[in-house]
C-alpha cells in the first residue's frame, strides 16, 4: 500500500518536506515538493515494520510541522 502525507493548512503548500526514518534514526526516504497539498510514499524496498515520519510544510506565511509513526506490512 501507499501512505499519503498532507498538512492542515488551507490550499496548497508552497513547500512540503517529508522525511521518513527507520527506528535506528537513519533516513530511508526524503522528498521536498512545491505547490502540493499531499505527498504519497510507497515504502518500496523497505522491510515490514514501524517507521517515523516528519512533515514540514509552509503556505508562504505559516509553517506547519507534524510527525508520527507509519507501519509497513506487506
N, C-alpha and C positions, 0 to 999 in steps of 0.2 A: 504494500500500500504506500500511499504518499501522505505527507504531513503538509498542511498549509498553514503558514505563519502569517498573521495580519497584525494590524495595530488599531488602537481605539480612537484615532484622530478622525477628523471629518475630511472627506475627499480622498486624495491620494498623498502618499509620502513623497516628498521631493527626493529624499534619500532614505533607503532602508537597508540595514545590515543584519544578517542572520549568521550567527556563529554557533556551531554545534561541537561539543566536546565529549570525549569519552570520559569514563569515570576516573581515569588516571590524570585527566586535565589536558590531554592532547587534543588539538583542533582536528576534527575529522571532516568538517565542511565549513566553508565560509563564502558568503557572497554579499556583494553590495549592488543594489539596483536602484535606478532612479525612476521617478514618476510611476510608482506602483502602489497598490493597496494591499497586496499579499505576495508572498513568495512560496512556491511549492518545492519540497525536497523529497526525493525518493529513497534516500538512505542506501542507495546502491553500493554493494561491495562491503557493507558492514555486517558484523555478526549480530545475532539476536541479543537484545539486552537494553539497558537503560542508557540514555544519553542526555546531557544537559544542554539546553539552548539559551542563547541570549539574543534579544532583538533590540536594536536601537533604530528609531525612525524619527525623522523630522518632517514637519509640514512647511518648513520655511520660517516659522515663527516659534513653534514649540517643539520640544524633544520628548519623545516617549520611549521608555525603557521597560523591558519585560524579560522574564526568564522563567524557566520551568524544566520539567523532565518530559522526554518523549521516549516511547518504547518501540523497539523494532521486534516484531515477531512474525517470521515468515513461515 
